[in-house]
Amino acid sequence: MSEDLNQRIAEAQAKLDAQKQPSAIDSAKGMGVGFKMASDFIAAVIVGAGLGWGLDELFGWSPWGLIVCLLLGFITGVKNIVAAATEAARQTAENGSTGLRNMAPKSGQDKGDGA
């Protein structure tokens, strides 16, 4: 009797471990997407600031070149973040592979966990 109980406990533990594993992978993928968004935003702002500073030095427009190009870099960074988030949400809706949780699941696609 105790051997059967131990076997059932081991099987239940294996099932729990299998359920926990994908969430750790999803979390890592989500963190990767977040770091990509952050680096894209920072790169766009830095490029805009550098371009503006260069135009100021070249044409003597100081500080207008820096201000305008910095704002353009900020806008481009936000646009990149929105595009990446939209793509991640689309992939999540299709197959759930990006790590970002789908905030509004489609009706009829519940996992059916018995609750």
N, C-alpha and C positions, 0 to 999 in steps of 0.2 A: 504494500500500500504506500509506504513512504517513498519507494523508488518511483512509482507512478506520479506521486505528488511532485517529487524533485524534477522529473522530466517535464511535467506540465509547467512548473515554475520557470524552468530553463527556456522552454518554448515561448512563454509569455514575455520573458525578459528579452529574448531575441527579437520579438515583434516590436517591443517598445524601443529597443536600440535602433531598429530599422526605421521607425517613424521619426526618431530624433535626428538621424543623420542628414536627411534632405534639408531640414531647417538650417543646419549649420552651413551647408553648402549654399543655400539660398542667401543666407546672411552675408557670406563672403562675396557672392556675386553682386549683391546690392551695394556692399561697401565699395566694390570696384567701380560700379556705375557712378556712385557718389563722388569718388575721387576723380574720375574722368570728367564729370561735370565741373567740379571745382577747378581742376587744372585748365580746362578749356576757358572758363570765365577769367581766371587770373591771367592766362596768356593773352586773351583778347584785350584786357585792360592795359597790360604792360606794352603790348605792341602799339596800341593807340597812343599811350603816353610817349613812347619813344618816337613814333612818327610825328606827333605834334611838336615835341621838343626839337626834333631835327628840322622841321619846317620853320619853326621860330628862329633857329640859328641861321638857317639858310636864307630866309627872306626877311628877317627882322620883324616878324609879326607879333612878337611877344606881348602878352601871354595868350593871344587868341588862337594860335595854332594848337597849343597844348590843350586849351580848354575844349575846343571843338573836337579834336581827335580823341581826347580822353572820354568825352561823352559818346562819341561814335564807338569806341572800344567797349564801353560799358553796355551800350545797346546791343552790340554784336555778341558780347558775352552772355547777356540775358537770352538773346535769340538762340544761341547754341545750347543753353541749358534747357530751354523749352523744347527744342527739337530732340535733344537726347532723352528727356523725360517722356515725351510723346512716343518715341520709338520704344523705350523700355516698357511703357504701358501697353503698347500694341503687342509686343512680344509676350508679355505676361498674359494678356487676354487670349492669345493664340495657343501658347503651350506652357505658360508658367515657368519659363526658364531664366528669367533675368534676376530674380531675387527681390524685385520690388513687388509689393503686395498690390493686387488689384483692388482698388478702393470700392468699386461698385460692381460686384460680380453679376454676371448675366443670370437672369432667372432661369431655373431649371437645371443649373449646373452645380448644385450643392453636392458635397461629397457624400451625403447620405450616411453620416456617422451614427444614426440611430437616435439622435436627440430630438 
